[in-house]
């Protein structure tokens, strides 16, 4: 399974961050969410979470084997008791997806909530449908290619604003 993103539909409500932090942390703590919404250009909201790359650079980069691939969902699993917070996985990720938990002790990465991603549920309940759970086999290789929030913002701005965005963003 994979979380498909329709960036043009994201309203920036950040309910996905709230649902994620409630599930994982037991409280509203968006900074600890495994999905993060970025807005570098007003009106262009980018929900950013693990792309589940073909080659898991983050897992390979971990010197203490704190990251693994969950068998059922194929999502990244973080063993927070092993993780030292060294951030090598962040540097290894072409999309710069993993981030340090606000407590500073371990990395957080989307684990698909064990197969029932709360971000997708809340997004669809709200009617935005910017996030959708789809079988991984239905995902194109270009969608699996990780990108930074800045790269995605530029692409989405160009899609929404056309030539104006290309002139402004260069």
N, C-alpha and C positions, 0 to 999 in steps of 0.2 A: 504494500500500500504506500501511497505517496500523497502529500498535500499539494494539490494543484493550486496555483495562485493566479487570480485574475486581477492584476494590479489596478486596472482602470476602474474596477468596481469598489475598491477600498475607500471607505469614507473617512478613515482615520479615527474611528470611534475608540479604538484601543480596547474594546471588550475582549478581544482575543488575548491580550496581555493579562487582563484581569482574570479571565477564566483559567489561563495557564498557571498563574501564580497561586490562585485559590486551590487548584488541584495539587500542585507540587509543594507549595509552602504552607497551605492552610490559612492563608490570609491574602489580602490584596497587597501585592508587592510587585508592581510592574518591572522594577529593576531586576528582579529575580526570575522573570518570565523567560521561557525558552523560545518564545517568539517575540520579536521586537518590531515596532512600527516606527519607521523613519520618515521625516518630512524635511527635505533639504530645499524644496521649492513649494511654496504654498499651493495647495490643491493636488499635490502629487504625494500620495501616501504609499509607503512601501512596507508591506508585512514581510519580515525577513526571518527565515528559519532554515534549518538544515535542508540541503538539497539532496542528501543521500547519494552523493557522487558514486560513480562506478568504482573509482579508486578512492578509498577512504584515507586521504592524506593525514587527517587528524589522528586517526587510530594508529597509523604507521609512525607518526611523529612522537607519540607519547612514550617517554623513557621509562615509565613505571607500569605500563600496561593497565592504566586506569580506564581506558576506553576500549569498548568492544562493540561488536555488532550483534544486536538481539536477533535471535534465530527466527522467531515468528514474524515480527514486523520489519526486520532489516534496518531498524533505526539504531542510532548510536546510543549506547548505554554507558553512563558515567558511574564508575565506582568512586564515590566521593571520599570514602575512607582511604583509598589509595592515591587519589589525585593530590598533587602537591601545589597546584595552581601555577605551574611554571610558565604557562601560556604558549608552549611550543606548538600546541594544536591550533591555536589561533593563527600563528604565523604560517603554519602549513596549509591552512584552509584558503583556497583561492577566493572564496566568498566572504572570508572573515566572519563566519557565522558563530563559532563558539565564543563565549564571553565569560569573564570571571564573575562568579556569584558575588553579590554585594558584601557578603561576609569575608570575601577575599581568600577563601580557603580552597575552593574547587571551581572547576569549569562547569558551565551548564550548556547543554545542547538538546534540541528537541528529541524526545524519545517516543513521540507519537502517543503519549499517554497510554502505553500498553496496547494500542490498537484502536482506541476511541478518542482521537484528538479533541480536546475541549475547545480549542480555538475554532475548529471547523464547525462544531456544534453551535457555538454561540454566534458565529458569523451567519450561519444559515437560519438560525432561529430569529435573528434580527432582520433577515431578508436581504442582506447585502450580497451574499453568495460570492464573496471575493476569495474564499477558501473552499476547496472541495476535496474530499477524500476519494482517490481513484486508485485502481490497481496499478502497481508499478509498471506492469507490462504495457500499459496504455500511454506511458509517458515517453515523449520524444527525448532523444539524447540532448537536444538543445535546451530542453527544460531542466535536465539534470545537470547541465553545466553551471557550476556555481558562479555567482556574480556578487559583487559588493553592493551595498545599498546605494552607493553613489552611481555605479554603473547602471543599475536598474532604474534609478530616478531619471537619469539622462534618457534612457530608452523610452520610458513611459511618457516623459515630458514631450519628447519628439513625436510620439504616437498621438498624444492628446492635442498638442499645440502646433504640430507640423513644422513648417519652415521657420516660424517665429522662434521656436525653441532652438532650432539648429543655429540660428544667427546669434541668439543670446548665449547659448551654452558652448558654442564653438565647435 
